[in-house]
Amino acid sequence: MSRTPVELDGFARTQVAHGGTTRTVYRAGSGPGVIVIAEMPGITPSVIAFARRVVDLGCSVALPHLFGEPGRDPHRSGARSELADVATSFVPACVSREFGVLATRRTSPVMDWLRGLGRQLHDECGGPGIGVVGMCFTGGFALGMIADAPVLAPVLSQPSLPLGLTSAGRAALGLSPEDQAAMVETCAARDLTVLGLRFSEDRLAPPEKFATLRRLLGDRFVGVEIDSSPGNPWGHRKAAHSVLTEDLHDAEGQPTRAALDQVLDLFRTRLLAPTDGG
């Protein structure tokens, strides 16, 4: 049996079966559960570092392995290696039936397994509910889990699917009409706040998706858009994409640090210190 990579030291390697599919999930911490769904090219050191912040908050983190090589640093051998790592993960994911890469009105099949993971995590960890963070390729998956898993703290960090090759794709959330309606209804019933994060110039996570969420959810959607225009005062590159990981400037006064703190505060408020109605 393969070992847990050294970069994931302190995380237990577990197997989670649901709906005929078994996947590896890395677990750490205790307290209410939070699922961190990695971006491309996978569970990188930056994703692991974010997960450790959630553990330090007092939560139990689950990192499902959906693609890539867990623990691998895409920067280890320079830019060419980074591009190769992304391609190695991206191409198989694009052709996989598990991910609705271009489907504007269909929920990705992998969502069924993720919902099962969410229910299992809540049963095991207890608490009022779970948190979910999706990133980039998986950014919108937190939305799809809302209707059929005990999600109380959903975070969409630079959501990109379905890919914005058309105006419909840029505005779509990657959910079937039934799941989208159930998501909106559940947000109202549970008084949920959906938190979204993106950089202003990020074409992979287009602003049209946030516009759709504002139209559907109104004040229940909080969209944080960080200035990455040329000459921005924060020094963010125009191609900045990963708010909580690769493009995080972790210093007081930085907007990405403020976004990270906002995510952690959402978990703290909804999972660790819930209101009477939560």
N, C-alpha and C positions, 0 to 999 in steps of 0.2 A: 504494500500500500504506500502511495506517495506521501511524503512528509509535508507539513506546513512550512512554507518558505520562511527563511530567517527574518525577512522584512515584516512578516506577520507574527512575530514572536509575541506571545501573550494571547493570541487568538486560537481558539480550539477549532479544528477542522471537523465539521459534522456533515452528515448526509440527510437531506430532507426530501421525502417522497410525497408526491401529490399528483393525482390524476394520471398515474402511469409513468410519470417522469421523476427521476431522482437527480438532484443537483447538489454540488458542494456548497456549503455555507460556512463562512468563518464567523465565529462568535467570540465576544468579549464583553466584560462588564456585568453589572447586575442592575436591577430596577426595571422600569417600564421599557418596552422594546422599541427600537428604532431600526428600520431597514434602510441601509445606505446602498443604493443601486449605482454601481460605478459607471463612469463615462468611458468612451473609447480612450486608450486601447484596453482598459480593464482596471483591475484593482491595483493601481499604481501606488508608490509611496505617498504621493500627495493625497490620494483618496484615503489611504490608511491613516495618515496624520489627521485628516478631518474626522474620521471615525473615532480616533482616540480622544479628540476633543469632546465628542458626544459621550463616550465612556466616562471621562472625567467629570462630566456634568451630573452623572448619576444614573445613566441609562444602560440598558443591555443592547449592544449593537449586533446586527446580523448583516454580513456582507455576502450576498449571493454571487457566486461565480457564474456569469452568463457568457463571457467571452474573454479572450486574451490569456496571458500567463500571469497568475496572481503574484504580486510582489515585484514584478519586473519594472525597473526604472527606464522609461523611454528616452531619458536624457543621458543615459549612462555612456553611450558611445557616440554622442553628437546628433546633429540634426538629421542626418541620413538614416541613422538607426531609429530615431523617433518616427520618421515618416514610414519606415518599414514596419514598425510595431503597429502603427495605426492601420496601415493597409492590411496587415495580417489579421487584425481583428475585424476591420470594417467590411472587407469583401465577403467573408463567410457569413457575417451577420446580415448583410444586404440580401444575399440569396437564400437565407434561411426562412422557412415558413413561419418561424417563431416570432419574427419581428415585422410589423407592418410598415415597411420603409416608405412606401409611396401611398399606402391606403388612407384616403381621407375620411372614409366613413366605415372603418372596420377596426375593431379592437385587436391589438396584437395577441396571438394565441398564448404567448408566454405569460400574459396577464393572469390566466387561470392558475398557473403554478405560483405566481407571486402572491395572489390573494390567499391561496392555501398556506403559504409561508406566513403571511400576516396573521391569519387566524391561529396557526400553531404557536407563533411567537407570543401572541397575547395570552393564549391559554397557559403557556409556560411561565411567562414573566408577570402576569397580572397587571394591576394598575388600571387606570380608566380607559386606556386605549393605546394605540401605537403611533409613532411618527414614521414618515417615509420621506426620503430624499432621493429624487431622480436627477440625473445629470446628463445633459447633452442628449445622446442617443436614447437614454432611458428617462430623460427629463419629464416627459408627460406620463410616465407609468404611475407616478404618485396619484394622478387624477383617476386613472382607471381602477385603482385599488379602493377608492373612497366608497363606492357603492356596495362592495361585497367583501369588505374587510373592516376591522374596527379601527379605522384611521381617524385620529383626532388632530394630527399636526402634519399636513402635507406640504412639501416644499418642491418646487420645480426650479432647478438651477439650469439655466440656458437650454430650455427644451427645444429639440430640433426636429423630432418626428411628428408627422410625416415630413419628409424633406421638401423644402420650398422650391420645387421646380416650376410650380404654377402658382397663380394667385390663390387658388383653392387650397393647395398644399401649404402655403405660407400661413394661412388663416386657420387651418384645421388643427384639431387637437389629437387626432389619431384614435378616436373612440367611435364605436357604432352609435347610431342615433339613440338606441335604447340605453346604452351605458352612459352617454352624455346626459340624457334626461335624468337618469338615476343619480348621477353625480351631482347635478344641480339640486335635485330634491333632497339628497342626503346632506349636502352642505347646509341647506336651510334647516333641516330637522335637527341636526347636531350643532348648529351655530358654529360652523367651521370657518376658519380663515385660511385661504389658500395663498401661500407666499410664493411669488415668482421672482427670479433674479436673472438679469441679463446685462451685457454691455451694450451701449447705445449703437455701436457700429457693427454688431455681430450679425452677419448674414445667415449664419447657421441657425441662430435662434431669432427669427425675424419678429419685429414688433407686432405684426398682424396676429400672432398667437396671443399676445397679451391683450390686444384689442378684443379678440373673441372672448377671452376670459372676463374682461370687464363687462362686456355686453351680457354674458350669461349669468355672472355672479354679482355684479355691482360692487358694493362695498365689501363683499366677502372675499374679493380678490385684492391682494396688495402686491402691486408690481414695483419692484425696485430696479431701476435702469441707471446704470453707472456710466458716466461720461467717458467714452474712449475715442472721442473725435480728435483729429490732429491738433496737437498743441494743448491738449487737456491738462489741467493743473496737477493731475495725479501721476502723470507719467505712464499711463496705460497705453500699450501699443494699440494701433488701430485694429489689429486682428485679435485682440483680447477676447477670450471665450469662456474660460473656466473660472467662475467667480469664486468658488470655495476651495479651489485646489491650485491648478497650475498658474493662474493669474492673480492669486491672492497676494495682496500687499498687507502683511500681517503687522500693522503698526497703528497705534492710536491716531485717530484723525483721518485715516484712509477709508474711503467709501467701501472697499471690499471687506475691511475689518468690521465696519459697521454692519454690513450685510451678514457676515458670519455671526456677529453678536445677535442680530435679529433672528436668525435661525435658531440659535441656542436658546434665546429667550422664549421663542414659540414653544420649544420642547419643555422648557422649565415651567411655563405657564399652563400648558395644556396637559402635560404628562406627570409632572412632579408636584405641582401645586394647583390642581384643577379647582375651578369654581364649583359651587353647589350644582350648577346646571351642566357642568362638563362631564 
